[in-house]
């Protein structure tokens, strides 16, 4: 049983504690799902999460604020039970983040469908030649009267190939670099959208390389003002980066639970495994990493929920530390399992594959260090 004592911390209100307990019970009854067909599993998970009411937390209507603590608690809990369920929830939030924060009333009608689990969303930012350096994006959206002509490519797009709606960032040319980007809504059935490649990775998720073949979009597809795409993207990531840390935290808690169960049921050199001091040292390190990560994550979430306009430094710290710490915790848990740790189908083996991508997406660890350093220097 994962430690729940952190719910008594002053970061949380009673509604957060109730949410965490209710979701944990739901997860125990519904997760994990069969991952054999990943596309089908993700579609089923989005539908299940919508029917369960959990996707209501993935977006907010005009004038309402996202509750980042709730987002983090949900991602932590889902990831502890089934990493693919966390992925399904997270992409509904990240994919529609730009619409939640900057969309007009007409665009936000999509939120009704994504929050109900009736439509799948995607966030199309990364390009073949520019990952963390968003300002170097080369996809273009050329204005022609009442339309934009969208051209270019995006890659490693989560939910690529199964999404009903993409939020795409493209260069509209108001200024060089970051100031010349804009965000657009792109329904998946729009003529000219090509799925170039489905990308296979070590922990299977729906990923794709997209190509935009002179797609004709109405001017109403523009989210916010022209040229504000970089600010929109960073604002969305500001909210969702702590939630990546929360997902990593959920995986780390699961790994610690698996390690504790293992060492309490095994013997080595004539003594219970958990009585060996070296093993106790590993457990102490793992418990410390988990609590330190949790403190950074929920500090960032609490700060945003208190009305801070930006939490760039806090979000970067939470995302960096939690994902790196989770990698260490999961590695230690696998080591304590011995040969069974690398056996396919074991929980720690699956966690070992799942955690790796979290140190890369939504800003790689090295990029987070640059963000933290700049914020500290500007102090």
Legacy VTK file of the C-alpha trace (Angstrom):
# vtk DataFile Version 3.0
C-alpha trace
ASCII
DATASET POLYDATA
POINTS 379 float
0.000 0.000 0.000
1.539 3.289 -1.076
2.228 5.887 1.591
-0.677 8.345 1.822
0.595 10.405 4.759
1.645 13.198 2.388
-2.052 14.037 1.940
-1.968 15.599 5.423
0.566 18.197 4.237
-0.710 21.801 4.261
-0.500 21.977 0.455
-3.843 20.165 0.265
-7.463 20.889 1.079
-10.086 18.325 2.053
-11.317 18.189 -1.542
-7.862 17.095 -2.695
-7.729 14.341 -0.095
-11.185 13.142 -1.118
-10.169 13.202 -4.791
-7.042 11.138 -4.155
-8.900 8.516 -2.121
-11.763 8.215 -4.621
-9.436 7.908 -7.595
-7.281 5.322 -5.829
-10.380 3.182 -5.284
-11.440 3.635 -8.923
-7.966 2.642 -10.139
-7.944 -0.476 -7.982
-11.210 -1.533 -9.630
-10.404 -0.627 -13.254
-6.623 -0.730 -13.796
-4.408 -1.867 -15.358
-5.977 -2.421 -18.759
-4.705 -4.806 -21.417
-1.821 -3.097 -23.270
-1.612 -5.619 -26.115
-3.140 -3.166 -28.623
-1.852 0.209 -27.427
-4.091 2.324 -29.672
-7.191 0.443 -28.545
-6.044 0.619 -24.922
-5.624 4.394 -25.086
-9.012 4.879 -26.688
-10.592 2.689 -24.016
-8.759 4.528 -21.224
-9.888 7.949 -22.468
-13.458 6.677 -22.601
-13.207 5.114 -19.110
-11.629 8.227 -17.610
-14.339 10.356 -19.181
-17.141 8.128 -17.932
-15.567 8.124 -14.464
-15.577 11.933 -14.412
-11.806 12.191 -13.986
-11.259 14.060 -17.259
-13.337 16.927 -15.901
-10.083 17.946 -14.188
-8.086 17.949 -17.460
-9.444 21.273 -18.658
-11.359 24.298 -17.485
-14.013 26.458 -19.079
-13.580 30.165 -19.781
-12.932 32.105 -16.599
-12.061 29.019 -14.556
-8.538 28.111 -13.466
-6.983 24.673 -13.687
-6.378 23.152 -10.254
-2.758 22.049 -10.613
-2.756 20.166 -7.308
-5.645 18.045 -8.576
-3.840 17.454 -11.874
-0.745 16.296 -9.997
-2.670 14.043 -7.610
-4.510 12.430 -10.509
-1.351 11.827 -12.526
0.514 10.477 -9.504
-2.302 8.062 -8.663
-2.877 6.884 -12.226
0.849 6.374 -12.863
1.164 4.283 -9.714
-1.514 1.918 -11.027
-0.968 2.003 -14.816
1.421 4.299 -16.697
-0.677 4.132 -19.860
-3.695 5.427 -17.940
-1.600 8.371 -16.800
-0.564 8.991 -20.419
-4.196 8.953 -21.569
-5.242 11.458 -18.910
-2.203 13.708 -19.330
-2.601 14.113 -23.063
-6.223 15.213 -22.703
-4.945 18.019 -20.487
-1.753 18.932 -22.334
-3.392 18.595 -25.732
-6.137 21.031 -24.783
-4.023 23.234 -22.521
-3.773 26.024 -25.088
-7.552 25.987 -25.565
-8.180 25.933 -21.810
-5.880 28.894 -21.173
-6.310 30.973 -24.351
-9.145 29.591 -26.487
-12.283 31.537 -27.323
-15.795 30.313 -26.542
-16.191 28.537 -29.885
-12.851 26.723 -29.563
-13.635 25.709 -26.014
-16.611 23.696 -27.237
-13.992 21.016 -27.947
-13.384 20.849 -24.188
-16.866 19.438 -23.691
-15.885 16.450 -25.822
-12.337 15.935 -24.511
-13.427 16.207 -20.875
-16.165 13.650 -21.513
-13.718 11.234 -23.143
-15.512 11.554 -26.485
-12.541 13.054 -28.367
-8.777 12.560 -28.083
-6.428 15.554 -28.185
-2.754 16.054 -29.063
-0.109 18.767 -28.579
2.008 19.208 -31.738
5.094 21.252 -30.872
8.248 19.149 -31.471
9.848 19.112 -34.927
12.522 16.906 -36.512
15.052 19.736 -36.267
13.917 21.391 -33.045
12.938 19.682 -29.836
13.545 21.744 -26.711
14.493 24.801 -28.803
10.939 25.785 -29.720
12.035 29.129 -31.167
13.671 27.255 -34.069
10.365 25.782 -35.270
10.086 25.849 -39.054
6.481 24.756 -39.710
4.653 27.707 -41.249
1.117 29.058 -41.362
0.846 31.575 -44.208
-2.082 34.009 -44.146
-4.283 34.035 -47.251
-7.360 36.192 -46.755
-9.620 34.510 -44.206
-7.455 31.397 -44.059
-4.016 30.145 -43.059
-2.048 27.657 -45.168
-0.274 25.257 -42.809
2.901 23.506 -44.013
5.702 21.587 -42.342
6.293 18.616 -40.062
6.038 17.633 -36.396
7.442 14.518 -34.758
7.184 12.492 -31.544
3.625 13.721 -31.223
1.799 11.857 -28.468
-1.580 10.507 -29.604
-0.404 11.032 -33.175
-2.496 8.814 -35.403
-5.383 8.375 -32.943
-6.147 11.995 -31.984
-9.337 13.708 -33.086
-7.825 17.164 -32.620
-4.296 18.589 -32.722
-3.060 21.900 -31.327
-0.287 22.859 -33.748
2.373 25.530 -33.343
3.633 27.134 -36.544
5.568 30.176 -37.687
3.365 33.071 -38.841
6.267 35.504 -39.172
5.290 38.490 -37.007
8.915 38.601 -35.794
11.986 36.360 -35.904
12.495 33.557 -33.404
10.057 32.931 -30.587
7.900 35.979 -31.298
6.851 34.740 -34.730
4.941 31.606 -33.684
1.199 31.036 -33.431
-1.049 28.220 -32.206
-3.830 26.594 -34.246
-6.619 24.060 -33.815
-6.387 21.274 -36.391
-9.162 18.635 -36.497
-7.737 15.262 -37.530
-10.100 14.920 -40.513
-8.801 18.106 -42.159
-7.561 17.413 -45.732
-3.770 17.561 -46.026
-2.868 16.058 -42.644
-0.560 13.094 -43.209
0.600 10.525 -40.663
4.085 9.913 -42.053
5.185 7.355 -39.497
4.015 5.691 -36.301
6.981 5.715 -33.906
7.762 2.683 -31.737
9.492 3.362 -28.403
10.680 1.259 -25.429
7.451 1.852 -23.502
4.735 1.659 -26.189
2.541 4.741 -26.551
0.763 6.226 -29.575
3.410 8.450 -31.200
3.644 9.752 -34.736
5.501 11.913 -37.231
3.053 14.315 -38.884
3.229 16.262 -42.144
1.054 19.248 -43.061
0.584 19.389 -46.826
-0.583 22.978 -47.410
-3.551 22.516 -45.102
-6.169 25.234 -45.450
-7.345 26.385 -42.014
-9.987 29.044 -41.322
-8.793 32.120 -39.441
-10.991 30.957 -36.560
-8.503 28.102 -35.987
-5.992 30.608 -34.560
-5.758 30.309 -30.767
-5.158 33.655 -29.083
-3.364 36.376 -31.036
-1.057 35.832 -33.989
2.545 35.765 -32.796
1.643 34.619 -29.274
2.323 30.925 -29.881
5.550 30.751 -27.901
3.943 32.412 -24.877
0.992 30.026 -25.167
3.245 26.971 -25.377
5.339 28.052 -22.395
2.247 28.851 -20.344
0.861 25.382 -21.015
4.173 23.725 -20.136
4.389 25.863 -16.987
1.200 24.185 -15.765
1.904 20.656 -16.961
5.610 20.263 -16.164
4.937 19.704 -12.455
2.420 17.042 -13.461
5.161 15.163 -15.343
7.045 15.102 -12.051
3.865 13.835 -10.381
3.621 10.950 -12.845
7.248 10.081 -12.129
6.468 10.245 -8.418
3.613 7.770 -8.865
5.963 5.362 -10.615
8.569 5.814 -7.878
5.989 5.094 -5.160
4.964 1.912 -6.995
8.619 0.863 -7.299
9.189 1.427 -3.585
6.080 -0.627 -2.754
7.271 -3.445 -5.022
10.732 -3.348 -3.417
9.295 -3.468 0.102
7.117 -6.457 -0.761
10.117 -8.219 -2.291
12.557 -7.750 0.575
9.959 -8.745 3.183
9.307 -12.038 1.412
12.867 -13.140 0.557
15.863 -14.461 2.469
19.564 -14.100 1.734
22.482 -15.637 3.601
20.152 -17.111 6.182
18.420 -13.853 7.106
15.372 -11.939 5.854
16.458 -9.644 3.037
15.061 -6.568 4.769
17.344 -7.074 7.775
20.527 -6.586 5.741
21.970 -3.120 6.293
22.878 -2.608 2.636
19.267 -3.302 1.709
18.055 -0.935 4.411
20.361 1.706 2.978
18.698 1.342 -0.433
15.246 1.640 1.125
16.272 4.778 3.040
17.600 6.393 -0.149
14.424 5.499 -2.049
12.117 6.854 0.663
14.125 10.088 0.803
13.968 10.540 -2.977
10.186 10.006 -2.978
9.471 12.551 -0.248
11.855 15.166 -1.663
10.234 14.838 -5.088
6.753 15.126 -3.590
7.665 18.302 -1.727
8.981 19.978 -4.880
5.989 18.885 -6.978
3.305 20.017 -4.585
5.137 23.248 -3.772
5.023 24.115 -7.479
1.374 23.085 -7.815
0.342 24.970 -4.662
2.192 28.087 -5.824
0.354 28.079 -9.150
-2.993 27.464 -7.461
-2.374 30.459 -5.188
-2.446 32.680 -8.272
1.195 32.968 -9.332
1.176 34.060 -13.005
4.210 31.885 -13.799
6.016 29.107 -11.934
8.807 28.506 -14.421
11.525 27.966 -11.793
9.373 25.864 -9.453
8.010 23.761 -12.325
11.480 23.115 -13.725
12.794 22.072 -10.311
9.855 19.732 -9.743
10.079 18.150 -13.176
13.864 17.759 -13.100
14.223 16.352 -9.616
11.183 14.075 -9.646
11.963 12.408 -12.970
15.652 11.907 -12.171
14.836 10.661 -8.646
12.217 8.246 -9.980
14.783 6.769 -12.361
17.091 6.125 -9.389
14.309 4.672 -7.231
13.100 2.342 -9.968
16.644 1.231 -10.748
17.198 0.386 -7.064
13.899 -1.500 -6.917
14.864 -3.529 -9.964
18.253 -4.315 -8.406
16.580 -5.571 -5.220
14.503 -7.950 -7.339
17.620 -9.621 -8.697
17.100 -11.580 -11.899
13.332 -11.226 -11.654
13.777 -7.470 -12.028
14.557 -7.749 -15.746
11.929 -10.385 -16.443
9.210 -9.234 -18.825
5.880 -8.819 -17.115
7.323 -7.871 -13.739
6.085 -4.518 -12.438
9.587 -3.088 -11.925
10.618 -4.108 -15.451
7.679 -2.187 -16.869
8.423 0.836 -14.681
12.053 0.787 -15.808
10.931 1.207 -19.420
8.172 3.707 -18.644
10.223 6.172 -16.600
12.935 6.863 -19.164
10.913 9.068 -21.497
9.799 11.374 -18.668
13.366 12.686 -18.381
13.105 13.858 -21.995
9.605 15.033 -22.918
8.228 18.474 -22.003
11.796 19.723 -21.609
14.733 17.359 -21.143
16.566 17.310 -17.814
19.525 19.298 -19.138
17.161 21.981 -20.434
15.492 22.193 -17.014
18.908 22.862 -15.483
19.371 25.790 -17.881
15.925 27.130 -16.955
16.692 26.868 -13.218
20.105 28.455 -13.599
18.770 31.414 -15.596
15.963 32.011 -13.101
18.430 31.844 -10.218
20.900 34.193 -11.900
18.119 36.658 -12.680
16.964 36.279 -9.039
LINES 1 380
379 0 1 2 3 4 5 6 7 8 9 10 11 12 13 14 15 16 17 18 19 20 21 22 23 24 25 26 27 28 29 30 31 32 33 34 35 36 37 38 39 40 41 42 43 44 45 46 47 48 49 50 51 52 53 54 55 56 57 58 59 60 61 62 63 64 65 66 67 68 69 70 71 72 73 74 75 76 77 78 79 80 81 82 83 84 85 86 87 88 89 90 91 92 93 94 95 96 97 98 99 100 101 102 103 104 105 106 107 108 109 110 111 112 113 114 115 116 117 118 119 120 121 122 123 124 125 126 127 128 129 130 131 132 133 134 135 136 137 138 139 140 141 142 143 144 145 146 147 148 149 150 151 152 153 154 155 156 157 158 159 160 161 162 163 164 165 166 167 168 169 170 171 172 173 174 175 176 177 178 179 180 181 182 183 184 185 186 187 188 189 190 191 192 193 194 195 196 197 198 199 200 201 202 203 204 205 206 207 208 209 210 211 212 213 214 215 216 217 218 219 220 221 222 223 224 225 226 227 228 229 230 231 232 233 234 235 236 237 238 239 240 241 242 243 244 245 246 247 248 249 250 251 252 253 254 255 256 257 258 259 260 261 262 263 264 265 266 267 268 269 270 271 272 273 274 275 276 277 278 279 280 281 282 283 284 285 286 287 288 289 290 291 292 293 294 295 296 297 298 299 300 301 302 303 304 305 306 307 308 309 310 311 312 313 314 315 316 317 318 319 320 321 322 323 324 325 326 327 328 329 330 331 332 333 334 335 336 337 338 339 340 341 342 343 344 345 346 347 348 349 350 351 352 353 354 355 356 357 358 359 360 361 362 363 364 365 366 367 368 369 370 371 372 373 374 375 376 377 378
